[in-house]
C-alpha cells in the first residue's frame, strides 16, 4: 500500500512549492525519485498514476508543482522560467535528502517534455543525481520554434514580446496568451488536438490551473536548448524515451541528441505522439521501462 502525503518545500526567496510524497511499504530509507511535469503542467495533469506505479515498485517518489503553477506559490502565476525551475528543483532534492525515509545517496530524477529537458541539465550539472529518466524531452527550443512559427510571423511575435517587456517596465502586469487553443485568431502555445485534449481533460480543484501562460514564458522557451548538456551527463546513467511521431518535442531532435550522449545510456522508442506515454499502452511501456531502469541503477528493494 502506497501512502500519499502533502509535502511543502520552502525556497530561499520565501516561495513554497507543493509536492506529493509517495512512500512505499517497508522500512526505509528508500531509493527516491523526484518528478515534475513539463511546460505548464501540474500534479493533476495525468502524472500521478506514474508516480504511484514507481512507488509500488519500491521507491519513495516526490512529485512537485513548479513555482507559479498548481498548488505551489510564486508570482506571477502561469509564468515559466526554465532555469528558475531547475534551481528550484535543486532545492527540492536537498529537501528530500533531509527526510528519514529517503536514502540521500540513491536519488533518481524523472522528467517529461519540458522537464525532460530540465532533467538533462540537472543530470549534467548535479552529481547528486544517480540516474536520470528523460521522456519525450525538449531538446532545442530554438529549433522547435523555427518549425512551429512561420517565418513571416517571427517579426510580429518578437514585437509582441518587446511590447510586453516595455509595458512591464512601465509597471503593467505581464501579458498572457492562451495555453491551448484551436482558434487560429488567438495566440496560443499549443494548437494540436492531442495537446488541447491533454491539458483540458483532467479533473482538478477549481483555480489550480488556468488555460493561459505569460508571453515571456513563450519567449524563454524559444531560447531554451537543454540538449546542449546531453554529452556531459555521463557517467550518470541516462534513459531516454522517444515517441515516433512527436511534433511537440520533435522525434528527430531527440534521436540526434541521444546519439551525442555518452554511455551508460539506454533508448526506448515507442509508437505514438508526445502525449501517448501518459495513457494506455504508452503508459505501460514508459512506466515499466522507468521502474526497471531505476531498479538497476538505484539498487532499489
C-alpha positions as CSV (number, residue, x, y, z in Angstrom):
1,X,0.0,0.0,0.0
2,X,1.4,3.3,-1.1
3,X,0.8,6.3,1.2
4,X,0.5,9.8,-0.4
5,X,1.2,12.8,1.9
6,X,1.4,16.5,1.3
7,X,4.9,18.0,1.4
8,X,5.8,21.7,1.4
9,X,9.3,22.8,0.2
10,X,10.4,26.2,1.3
11,X,12.7,28.1,-1.1
12,X,15.2,30.8,-0.1
13,X,13.1,33.6,-1.6
14,X,10.0,32.6,0.5
15,X,8.2,30.7,-2.3
16,X,6.7,27.5,-1.1
17,X,6.4,24.5,-3.5
18,X,3.7,22.0,-3.1
19,X,4.6,18.3,-3.5
20,X,3.0,14.9,-3.1
21,X,5.2,12.4,-1.4
22,X,4.5,8.7,-2.1
23,X,6.1,6.3,0.4
24,X,6.1,2.5,-0.3
25,X,5.7,-0.2,2.3
26,X,8.7,-1.4,4.1
27,X,11.4,0.1,6.3
28,X,13.5,2.8,4.8
29,X,15.4,4.7,3.9
30,X,14.4,4.1,0.3
31,X,15.9,4.9,-3.1
32,X,14.0,8.1,-4.2
33,X,12.7,9.5,-7.5
34,X,12.0,13.2,-7.8
35,X,9.4,14.2,-10.5
36,X,7.9,17.3,-12.0
37,X,5.7,18.0,-15.0
38,X,6.6,19.7,-18.3
39,X,5.6,23.1,-19.8
40,X,2.6,24.4,-17.9
41,X,1.6,21.0,-16.4
42,X,0.7,20.3,-12.8
43,X,0.5,17.3,-10.5
44,X,-3.1,16.9,-11.7
45,X,-2.2,16.5,-15.4
46,X,-2.0,12.8,-15.8
47,X,1.2,12.2,-13.9
48,X,0.1,10.9,-10.5
49,X,-0.5,7.3,-11.8
50,X,3.1,7.2,-12.9
51,X,4.3,8.4,-9.5
52,X,2.1,5.7,-7.8
53,X,3.5,3.0,-10.1
54,X,7.0,3.9,-9.3
55,X,6.2,3.9,-5.6
56,X,4.6,0.5,-5.9
57,X,8.0,-0.6,-7.4
58,X,9.7,0.3,-4.1
59,X,10.7,3.9,-4.4
60,X,9.9,7.0,-2.4
61,X,8.5,9.4,-5.1
62,X,8.2,13.1,-4.8
63,X,6.1,15.0,-7.4
64,X,6.1,18.8,-7.1
65,X,4.4,21.7,-8.9
66,X,6.7,24.3,-10.3
67,X,6.5,27.8,-8.8
68,X,3.6,29.8,-10.2
69,X,1.6,26.6,-11.1
70,X,-0.8,24.3,-9.5
71,X,-0.7,24.4,-5.7
72,X,2.7,25.9,-5.4
73,X,3.2,29.6,-4.5
74,X,5.0,32.1,-6.6
75,X,4.2,35.2,-8.7
76,X,3.5,35.9,-11.5
77,X,1.1,32.9,-11.9
78,X,1.4,30.8,-15.1
79,X,4.9,32.0,-15.7
80,X,7.6,29.6,-16.9
81,X,11.3,30.3,-16.5
82,X,13.2,27.1,-17.2
83,X,16.4,28.0,-15.3
84,X,14.5,29.1,-12.3
85,X,12.6,25.8,-12.3
86,X,15.9,24.0,-12.5
87,X,17.3,25.9,-9.5
88,X,14.1,25.2,-7.6
89,X,14.4,21.5,-8.4
90,X,17.9,21.5,-6.8
91,X,16.3,22.8,-3.6
92,X,13.7,20.0,-3.8
93,X,16.5,17.5,-4.0
94,X,18.1,19.0,-0.9
95,X,14.8,18.9,1.0
96,X,14.2,15.3,0.1
97,X,17.7,14.4,1.4
98,X,16.7,15.6,4.9
99,X,13.8,13.1,5.1
100,X,14.2,9.9,7.2
101,X,12.5,7.8,4.5
102,X,15.0,8.9,1.8
103,X,18.4,7.4,1.1
104,X,20.3,10.6,0.1
105,X,22.8,8.5,-1.9
106,X,20.2,6.9,-4.1
107,X,18.5,9.8,-5.8
108,X,16.9,9.4,-9.3
109,X,15.3,12.1,-11.5
110,X,12.3,11.7,-13.7
111,X,11.4,14.4,-16.3
112,X,8.9,14.7,-19.1
113,X,8.7,17.1,-22.1
114,X,9.9,20.5,-20.8
115,X,11.0,18.9,-17.5
116,X,12.6,16.1,-19.6
117,X,14.9,18.9,-20.8
118,X,15.4,20.1,-17.2
119,X,16.4,16.5,-16.4
120,X,19.2,16.6,-18.9
121,X,20.6,19.9,-17.5
122,X,20.3,18.7,-13.9
123,X,21.9,15.4,-14.6
124,X,24.8,17.1,-16.3
125,X,25.4,19.7,-13.6
126,X,24.4,18.0,-10.3
127,X,26.1,14.7,-9.3
128,X,23.6,14.0,-6.5
129,X,21.5,12.6,-9.3
130,X,22.5,8.9,-9.7
131,X,20.1,8.0,-12.6
132,X,18.1,10.2,-14.9
133,X,15.0,9.3,-17.0
134,X,14.0,11.8,-19.7
135,X,10.7,11.2,-21.5
136,X,9.9,12.9,-24.8
137,X,12.2,15.7,-23.8
138,X,12.6,19.3,-25.0
139,X,15.9,19.3,-26.8
140,X,16.1,22.6,-28.6
141,X,13.5,25.3,-28.1
142,X,15.2,27.4,-30.8
143,X,14.9,24.7,-33.5
144,X,11.4,23.6,-32.4
145,X,10.2,27.2,-32.6
146,X,11.6,27.7,-36.1
147,X,9.4,24.8,-37.1
148,X,6.4,25.9,-35.2
149,X,6.3,29.6,-36.1
150,X,6.2,30.5,-39.8
151,X,9.0,32.9,-40.9
152,X,6.6,35.7,-41.7
153,X,5.2,35.6,-38.2
154,X,8.6,35.8,-36.3
155,X,8.8,39.6,-36.6
156,X,5.3,40.3,-35.2
157,X,5.9,37.7,-32.5
158,X,9.1,39.4,-31.4
159,X,7.4,42.8,-31.5
160,X,4.7,41.4,-29.2
161,X,7.4,40.2,-26.7
162,X,9.2,43.5,-26.8
163,X,5.9,45.4,-26.2
164,X,5.2,43.3,-23.2
165,X,8.7,44.0,-21.8
166,X,8.2,47.7,-22.2
167,X,4.8,47.6,-20.6
168,X,6.2,45.8,-17.6
169,X,8.9,48.3,-17.3
170,X,6.2,50.9,-17.0
171,X,4.6,49.0,-14.2
172,X,2.0,46.9,-16.0
173,X,1.2,43.3,-15.3
174,X,2.8,40.6,-17.5
175,X,0.8,39.9,-20.6
176,X,-0.6,36.4,-21.2
177,X,-1.7,34.2,-24.1
178,X,-3.8,31.1,-24.3
179,X,-2.1,27.9,-23.4
180,X,-4.0,25.7,-25.8
181,X,-6.5,26.8,-28.5
182,X,-7.6,25.6,-31.9
183,X,-8.6,29.2,-32.9
184,X,-6.1,30.5,-35.4
185,X,-7.0,34.1,-34.5
186,X,-5.9,33.5,-30.9
187,X,-2.2,33.5,-29.7
188,X,-1.6,30.1,-28.1
189,X,1.4,27.9,-27.1
190,X,-0.2,24.7,-28.5
191,X,-2.8,24.2,-31.2
192,X,-2.6,20.5,-31.9
193,X,-5.6,18.4,-31.0
194,X,-3.8,16.0,-28.6
195,X,-2.3,18.9,-26.6
196,X,-5.7,20.5,-26.3
197,X,-7.2,17.3,-25.1
198,X,-4.4,16.5,-22.7
199,X,-4.4,19.9,-20.9
200,X,-8.1,20.3,-20.7
201,X,-9.4,16.8,-19.9
202,X,-8.1,16.4,-16.3
203,X,-10.2,16.9,-13.2
204,X,-8.6,19.2,-10.6
205,X,-9.7,21.6,-7.9
206,X,-11.0,24.9,-9.2
207,X,-8.4,27.6,-9.6
208,X,-5.4,25.2,-9.7
209,X,-4.7,25.7,-13.4
210,X,-5.6,28.3,-16.0
211,X,-5.6,28.0,-19.8
212,X,-3.1,30.7,-20.1
213,X,0.7,31.4,-19.9
214,X,2.7,34.6,-19.8
215,X,4.1,35.8,-23.1
216,X,7.6,35.8,-21.7
217,X,7.2,32.1,-21.0
218,X,6.9,31.6,-24.7
219,X,9.9,33.9,-25.4
220,X,12.1,32.0,-22.9
221,X,11.1,28.7,-24.5
222,X,12.4,29.8,-27.8
223,X,15.9,30.2,-26.4
224,X,16.0,27.1,-24.1
225,X,18.2,24.4,-25.6
226,X,18.8,21.8,-22.9
227,X,20.1,19.2,-25.4
228,X,23.4,21.2,-25.2
229,X,24.2,19.4,-22.0
230,X,23.5,15.8,-23.0
231,X,27.1,14.7,-23.6
232,X,28.0,15.9,-20.1
233,X,25.6,13.6,-18.3
234,X,28.0,10.7,-18.3
235,X,28.9,8.8,-16.2
236,X,25.4,9.2,-14.7
237,X,23.1,6.6,-16.3
238,X,20.6,8.0,-18.8
239,X,17.4,6.5,-20.1
240,X,15.6,8.5,-22.9
241,X,12.1,7.7,-24.1
242,X,11.2,9.0,-27.6
243,X,7.9,8.8,-29.4
244,X,8.0,8.0,-33.1
245,X,5.6,10.8,-34.2
246,X,6.3,13.6,-31.7
247,X,5.6,17.0,-33.2
248,X,5.8,18.9,-29.8
249,X,9.3,17.8,-28.9
250,X,10.3,16.6,-32.4
251,X,11.4,13.0,-32.7
252,X,14.4,13.6,-34.9
253,X,15.9,16.2,-32.5
254,X,15.6,13.7,-29.6
255,X,17.2,10.9,-31.5
256,X,20.0,13.1,-32.7
257,X,20.6,14.3,-29.1
258,X,20.6,10.7,-27.9
259,X,23.4,9.9,-30.4
260,X,25.6,12.6,-28.7
261,X,25.0,11.2,-25.2
262,X,27.8,9.1,-23.8
263,X,27.5,5.7,-22.1
264,X,25.9,4.5,-19.9
265,X,22.7,5.2,-21.8
266,X,19.5,3.4,-22.9
267,X,17.0,4.4,-25.6
268,X,13.3,3.4,-25.6
269,X,11.4,4.2,-28.8
270,X,7.7,3.8,-28.5
271,X,5.0,4.4,-31.1
272,X,2.8,7.4,-31.0
273,X,2.9,11.1,-30.3
274,X,4.1,13.4,-27.5
275,X,1.2,12.6,-25.1
276,X,1.0,8.9,-25.6
277,X,3.5,7.9,-22.7
278,X,0.9,9.1,-20.2
279,X,-2.0,6.8,-21.2
280,X,-2.9,3.3,-22.4
281,X,-0.2,1.1,-23.9
282,X,2.2,4.0,-23.8
283,X,1.8,4.4,-20.1
284,X,2.6,0.8,-19.5
285,X,5.6,0.9,-21.9
286,X,7.2,4.0,-20.4
287,X,6.5,3.3,-16.7
288,X,7.7,-0.3,-16.9
289,X,10.9,0.9,-18.5
290,X,11.4,3.6,-15.9
291,X,10.9,1.2,-13.0
292,X,13.3,-1.3,-14.5
293,X,15.9,1.5,-15.2
294,X,15.7,2.9,-11.7
295,X,15.8,-0.5,-10.1
296,X,19.0,-1.3,-12.0
297,X,20.8,2.0,-11.2
298,X,19.5,2.9,-7.8
299,X,19.6,-0.6,-6.4
300,X,16.0,-0.5,-5.2
301,X,14.5,-3.0,-2.9
